[in-house]
Amino acid sequence: DVVTTKVDVDSDQQETIGMARQFVDLFWITFLNLLPENFGHRAFKKTSKDGTEVTKAATTYKALEIFYKWDGKFHFEKGIFDGLFTYAWQCIHNVQAVRNRKKIASKVLLRAKPDMIVSLGSGSARMVIEYLKHHYCPALLIDLSQDAINYSKSLAASDEFHFNARKNIEWHKDIAQNFGKYLPADRPGKVLFEMVGLLDYFDDFKAVKFFAQLSSAMKSGDVFCVSNIIPNAERPFVEKVIRWKNMHYRTPEKLKSLLLAGRFKSGEIKLTVDATKIYTIAEIIKGNDL
């Protein structure tokens, strides 16, 4: 079953890798990966103000927010050097893939039309808050970082969304595995469980245990959206220079094997990779075992 896993590629409105960029990458990615760790890290920190912030906040919602809020344009307000280097590292494929991942997960959310959202390792919860701007439903956001929760609360109440999303949201400072404590006994029809980003930090044993726990808690029709980073050519640069470490890289087939070991059924699982082929997004519909 795992060998014959079907994986879709979603390139719709995503940041893609053209032929010219593929040629440049033969030299550019090799150069990035060969940078000595300490020299490369110091140099990256000094390329731009945002670059400094990303290195300080690697693995956290703060770095992801810098990626999400970039508009794809050159900005020279802080100087030509800053503008050029910010553009260059915002176009690193792993950074592009983070934005692509969010777009695919947002599509899952829109297709599901849930009656409740449960975000596990919610971080800033930007994707959920964007959805709530146009679609009313209650949401539970669970994250172990109080700083992330505070940021998420301020984002929900900000002018960017010009409505008080906080009315629809409950925030809980806790680990994802304790989600069951916060689910109402009379929860509404369809629940979408979203865990985009957190699984990268679960080893195989922890992942399977969590999947089994969630599978047992889900009702027929509930949806689970989860992502995992795929082994890719930029990994040495990401780990050494940006120091975004301790992630568990998995192929789409490996991710599916863990979901199956966690008691999800093959027909319930749909796998999609983003246009850069750096992230797998799994959409699991409980009871949809065809």
Buried (B, 14 or more C-beta within 10 A) or exposed (E): EBEEBEBEEBEEEBBEBEEEEEEEBEEBBEEBBEBEEEEBBEBBBBBBEBBEBBBEBBBBBBBBBBBBEBEEEEBEEEEEEBBBBBBEBBEBBBBBBBBBBBBBBBBBBEEBEBBBBBBBBBBBBBBBBBBBBEEEBBBBBBBBBEEBBEBBBEBBBEEEBEBEBBEBBEBBEBBBBEBEEBBEEEBEEBBBBBBBBBBBEBEEEEBBBBBBBBBEBBEEBBBBBBBBBBEBBBBBBBBBBBBBEEBBBBBBBBBBBBBBBBEBBBEBBBBBBBBBBBBBBBBBBBEBEE
